[in-house]
Amino acid sequence: MMKKKDKSIYIIGHISPDTDSVCSAIVYAHFLRERHKKHVIPARAGELNSETKFVLKKWGEKVPIRLKDATGKNLIIVDHNEIDQSIPHIRDANILEIIDHHRIGDVETIHPIPFENEPRGATCAIIADRYSWFRIPFSRKIAGLALSAILSDTLLLKSPTTTPKDRVLARKLAKVARVNLEKYGKELLEAGCDLINHSVNKVILTDFKTYRKGSRKIGVGQVPVIGFKKAMDRKEELLKELVRLQKRSYLALFLMVTDVLAGGTYLFFSGDEGEIKPLFKKKIEKIPGLDGGIIYLPRVVSRKKQIQPNLLKLL
Ligand SMILES: [Mn+2]
């Protein structure tokens, strides 16, 4: 018997999924169904973090199915456009559309496709705009999910990636979702802050991105915290694991420990200190007997806007 071809269209965000990636898939799937597109299925590219679990529970949305391989699948890609951040075999997928708010990466297609990229606070903000254009009303749940994505990615609208349009949109969504923006935003960020209590390996790799040029590869993890005490109590353990992972396959490896309420980041790094130090021009804290180091970066919260452009110089 012939195997039936999978006609479904999966909407999927990046690996190490965050709230924006997951909610973008759900909200865009809902939008497309409203536009009478059939067979659209929101998916996820990995385990959910605790913040996203909190969000889905809060708004009564079920966990999207997990996609482990892109081969032969019809995909709409949200919240990324780099092969290294996609599920395996993305080159063998049929990519139908991309919506993103990151730098233009290296995902290639055979045919021309709709590709919307805008420097906004969250991919889900770009998607929410489409509801307005097509006059599709937000249900309370969809507003709640879109709001969660925006508040998560912009750290309660405080990240420098936040645009004026995002602020207006977030206030509108909060109204429809019937939540207090500040109060709900804090609850959401707090829900994500238990990651620091997990194993050092999980702390580094849960919200993790790699960037590559040829065989040169760097990686940057980020862990949200409220107050630095727990992280700094474990700094030796964290740096040791970072050094171990870096030496295995990375030119340089970083972990941003970011205070999501007060702002500010402790950047743990492992790699060529002579190359990394000039990028930040800040004092490096060393731990005796360990390579790498720790740099305090006041007011830095955004990997994409405040860290990544600097680190890409290493490639
Ligand atoms: Mn995003």
Residues whose N, C-alpha, C, O or C-beta is under 5 A from the ligand:
A	BS01	MN	D20 D79 A122 T123 D153
